[in-house]
Amino acid sequence: MIVIPAIDIRLGNVVILKQGKLESEVVHSADPVFIAKLWKAKGAQRLHIIDLDGALSGTNLNKEIIKKICSSVNIPVQVGGGMRSLDRIKEAFKYGADSVILGTVAVYDPKIVKKAIKKYGAKKIIVSVDSKDGKVAIGGWKDLTHLNILEYINNLKEIGVQEILYTDILRDGMFTGPDCEGAKKFSDTGMRIIVSGGIRSIEDLVKLRAYEKSGVYAAVVGSALYTEEFKLEDAVKTIKVLESK
């Protein structure tokens, strides 16, 4: 189980949102690069960077910041937000992303996802599956589609997707615990799964680890780390101890 700290960037700042709502925004830091280095120093094996301006409007406002993060830490960085064309995907890899997260484009133009997988390999392309009331949400979670989550995941598998980032939007930033049952159900598709949304404690990470053999191999944690519900270094240590047994 890999614990992946989230760094959500809007207007150049590291922010925390609840359920993706801008009106709930709390600015945590004006220095995303410092935060990235901090998480690395605390034991992060990987970072999760989302350009919220890109996710909400398709802009590339935070490109230079993300580029600097990628060059400042010697751990893999997965980058998402506004990746809606092959040019944007290419650009992200050029400035140092280890993997790219695709969201809205996977709904509107799955051919781009297929082409990206063909060019960069399935291990480099993660598709974000954002769930609200069992349906797929897109556009920075502003828009709810008619697509059923499980059917959508199966469709992604058919075009070559091997890894998804599953987020239960209603749990995001709410400290209600992750959707373990949903993650287990979706793992039955054979996908590798990163779980996000609602994680509030090291115990939640331990619960998710129970589904590791089913494909749930990582968890993205945001609010709980920034509000110090638990410390990243403690979580990393706990997981290492469990894996050594």
N, C-alpha and C positions, 0 to 999 in steps of 0.2 A: 504494500500500500504506500503510495507516494502522496505526501501532503504538499499541495501546491498553493502558495500564497497568491491571492489575487491583487492586482494593481489596476483599478479602474480609473481611467484618466479622462477628465472633462475640463476644457478650457485651460489645459496645462497643469491642472491640480489632481492630486490623488483624492478621490471622493468615495464616500460610502452612501449607497442608496438602499431603500427598502422596497422590495418588489419592483425594482427598476423605476420607481417614480421620482422624477426630478424634484418635486416639491419636498421630498424627504431628504434631499442631499445635505450631507455634512462634509465639509472640506477637511481632510485629515492632514494633508501636507501640500505645500507649494513646490516640492522637490521630488518628483517621481524617481529620479535617478538615485537619490539618496535612499529612498525607501527600498528600491530594488537591491541596492548594496546591503542594506540592513537585513533584509530577509535572507540574502545569501549568507551573511555572517552568522545568522541564527540557525543555519542548517538546511535551508531550502535546497532541494535538488533540481528544482524547476520553477519557473515563474509563469504566471498567467496574466497577460497584459491585454486589456480591452480598451480600445479607443472609443469612448462613449459618443463623442461627437461624430465619429464615423458610423457607429451603429445607428444613431438617431437620424442622421442627415446625409450620410455617405461622404462627408468631407474628409480631408486628410490633414486636419489641423494639427494633430499631435505627432506627425511623422518624425520630426527631428528628435523629439523627446524619446520616442520608442527606439529609434535608431541608436541613440546614445546609451539607452539601457542595455540593448543587445551587445554593444561593444564594451560595456563596463562590467559585466558579470560573465564568468566563465562556466555558466550552467545553461542548459537549454531554456529557451524562452518561446512560449506559444503565444501567438499574437492574433487578435481578432478585432472586429469592429469596422464595418464599411468595406469588407473584402468582397466586392461585388463584380469584379472583372478579372480576367487573367493578368492584365497589366498590374493591377493592385497586388495580386498574389505574388507575381514575379518581383515586384518592388519590395515586398515584405521579406522575401527570402534574400534579396540582394542586400538589404540593410541588416541582416543577421538573424532573422527569425529561424528557429529550429523547426517549427511547424506552424501552420496557418489554420485558423478557425474560420469556417464558412458558416453563415447563418441564412440570411434572407435569400441570397443567390441560390441556395440549394432548393428553395421552394419555387422561385420564379424561373430559374434557368439551370436545371440540373445538368445540362450538357457541359456547363462550365466546370462543375465539380468533376465530372467524368474526365474532361480534358486535363484538369489540374492533377488528378490522380495518375493519369497516363504519363504526364510530364515529370512530376516530382516523386511519385510513388505513394501508395496508400498510407504508409507510416508517417508521411509529412502533412497529410490533410485530415483535419478533424472537423466534423460537422456538428454544429451546435443544435441540439434538440431542446427547445425551450417550451415547457408545458404549462398551460393554464387551463384548469378544468378539463384535462384530457385532450386538449387541442393544441396545435402548434402555433406559437406566437412568433412574429417576425418584426423587423423594423425597430430594433432596440426595445422589443416587447410592447410596442405601441399598438400593433395590429394583430388581431386574433384570426387565424384562418379556420377553415372547416375541416382541416386535416386531422385525422385520428393519429395519436402519437405512435402507437404500435405499427399501424399500417405504414406510416411515414418512414419509420426505422427500417421496415422490411423493404420499402422502395429504395431507400438509400443503399441497403446491402446489395440490391440488384444492380446498381450502377458502379459498384466496386468500393463503396465506403466500408472501412474496417473499424473505424474508431469514432465514437460520438462523445460529446459533452452534454450530459443530461442535467437540466436545471428545472426544478419545480419552482416556478416564478412566485407562487403564493407563499412559499417558505423562505424565499431569498431575503436575507437580512432580518428575519423575524425570530430567529433562535428557537424554532419549533422542532428542530431535528430534521435530518435528511429523509427523503422518500426511499427508504431501504427496500420496501416491497416493490415499488415501481422499478427501481434499478434492477432488482432480481428478475422481474418479469421481462424487462427489455434485454437483459443479458442472455435470455434464452434464445435470442436471435443469433448468438455467436459473435456479437460485436465486443470489442474492447470498450470499456465504459469509464469515463471520468464523471463523478457525481458532484453536483454543486447545489447549493440552496439549503438553508436552515441549519447547517452544521454549527453546533454551539459548544461542543465539549470533546475532549479526547475520547470519552466513552462512545460518542457518535462515530468517531473514526474507527474505533475497535469493532463496532457493529457492522460498519461497511466492509471492513476487512474480512468478515465472515463470508462475504460473497466474492472473494478474490478468485476462487476457482471457477466462478461463473463469468468472469471477465471484468468485474469491477476492480480496477487496479489503482485508481487514484481519486483524490478528492480535492476540489478547489475550495479554499476557505478564505473568506474576506472579512466580513464584519466581526466575527468572533476573535480574530487576531488583532484587529485594530482597536477593539474595545477591551482587549486583554481578558476575555472570558477564559482563555488558556494561552499558554506560551508556545510558540512554534517549536522551540528547542525541546520542550517537554514532550510534545507530540511526536517529534522525530525520534526521541530517545525511547518512548514507549513502544512505538512501532518496531524499532530495531530489536528491542528485547523480545517482543512477541515473535519476530521472524527468526530469531536465533534459537528458539526452542524447538 
